[in-house]
Amino acid sequence: MTEEPERHYLHGDQKEGDPEMWFCRRCDEFVAEAHFSEGHHKKQRLSEYEKYLDEKKRFPIKMKNKPGKWRRPANAPNYFA
């Protein structure tokens, strides 16, 4: 029996099954949409959008290095997309 790959969430991805929650990579948890505009991470190097783009670019490499470990829908709703 093959295990289904774990769902990988990029910064700003909407939680599957809960459209009110979005993943914050810096907090490593799901947060309400308002979290991204409330200035929780003022001292960060990358903007929230740049963080999403960076992670989106790196994800295919991550999948290639560990095939079958993660999955992410191609059209996953994302707050920053």
JOWO-V343203 format. One record per run of one state. SS is the DSSP state (~ for helix, > for strand, _ for the rest). FROM is the first residue (numbers start at 1). TO is the last residue. If there is no record, write none. Layout:
# JOWO-V343203
ss: [SS:SS]
from: [FROM:FROM]
to: [TO:TO]
This chain:
# JOWO-V343203
ss: [_:>:_:>:_:>:_:>:~:_:~:_:>:_:>:_]
from: [1:6:8:13:16:18:25:29:33:38:48:66:70:72:78:79]
to: [5:7:12:15:17:24:28:32:37:47:65:69:71:77:78:81]
